[in-house]
Amino acid sequence: MFNFIPRTFRAGLGIGILIAVAVAAAAITYERYDTRTLKRTERRDAVLCGVNTDLPGFSIRDDKGNWTGFDVDFCRAIAAAIFNDPKKVTFVPLDASERFIELQKRKVDVLFRNSTWSMSREADYSLNFAAVSYYDGQGFMIPKARNVNSALDLDNSKVCVQSNTTSLLNLADYFRTNNMKYQEVKFANPDEMRAAYDSGQCNVLTADVSRLHAERLALKKPDDQVILPDVISKEPLAAAVRQKDDDWLLIVKWTVYAMLNAEELGITSKNIDEALKSSKPEIKRFVGTEGAYGEQIGLTRDWAVRIIRHVGNYGEVFERNVGIGSKLGIPRGLNQLWNDGGIQYAPPIR
C-alpha cells in the first residue's frame, strides 16, 4: 500500500511505526502500574472506606469510636494488603442517599456499604462494582401476632421502606405482579423506619434479609417479630469504586477473592504460618512463595498472607460478624462456597 512512497522513506516510516508501538506499549504498562488511588492512599497512610452509618453485624461503631462488622473487615483487609496493618483505615459513615455521590467526589476510596450491584448504578454514577461480598435478597418482617406465613398474604398491608434504595422499587414490583394492594410508608433513614415499625405505624418492614436480622435486634420486642421465608429479589452486595480506576478495582476485588480462595484452600488466620511452608502449588501461589501475583497489581508477594493473618478468610469474617454464632444468627445459605452448596466462587490466583 506504500508503493508510491520512496523506499528510504518507507523504511523510516516502518521504523517510526515500530517505535510508536513500543512507546504505546510502554505507556500501557506504565498506566497499569501507575495506581493513582493506591498512591494517594499510601501518601495518606490510610484507606478511606465508606460504610453504613449504623448497621449491626455489618458496620457499627461503639461508644469509644471503634468500628466492627462484616463490611468493616473487608475495609481492614484492603489496609492489611497494602500496609500490612489492618488499622490503617479511616471509616466514613454514609447514608443511602449520599454514598455513591461521595464516592464520585473522592470523599472515600472504596464503598463497602451493603450496596446492591445494579446496571443503572454503574451507569448513572460512573462506578464499577467489584466482587460480590454478600449475596442477599429482599424480604419482609412482620409481628408474629399477624399469623402470616407468606408474603403473598400481605395484601392491604402498611409497609415501612427506606427511600433511595432498591427495596422501594422491588416492593412496588412484587405487589403489582401479585395483584395486591399496599400502603407505602417511606423514610429517609433506617432509624426513622425502624421507629415507625416499632410504634405500629406500619405492620410490615421490608429491606434486604440481612438488614432485617439487624433491625430486629434494635426493636423493643425482637422475639415478637418474624422474618418471612419469602425472598423477592436478587441483591448482590458488592464494594464499589470509581470508573477509570482499574488498578484500584483490581486491588479491591482481589482482596475479596483472596479471602474466598483462602477458605476454599483451608487457609485460616490460625494456620497461615503452616500454609507458608506448604508444597502444594495452589497454596504456594496464594502465599507468594511461587510467582509474583501481588506485584502484578502493585502490592507485595505476601499480600494475601497479610490479609488472612490480620483479618481472616471469608468464612471467619462471616461467622464472627453475622453467622449462626453471632447475635444476628444468619445462616450462610447462598454465601456458602460453591463446593459446599452455595454460590460464592472466586477465580483462581495463578
Summary of the structure (lengths in Angstrom):
residues: 350
radius of gyration: 24.0
end to end distance: 43.1
largest distance: 92.1
contacts: 1129
relative contact order: 0.14
helix: 45%
strand: 19%
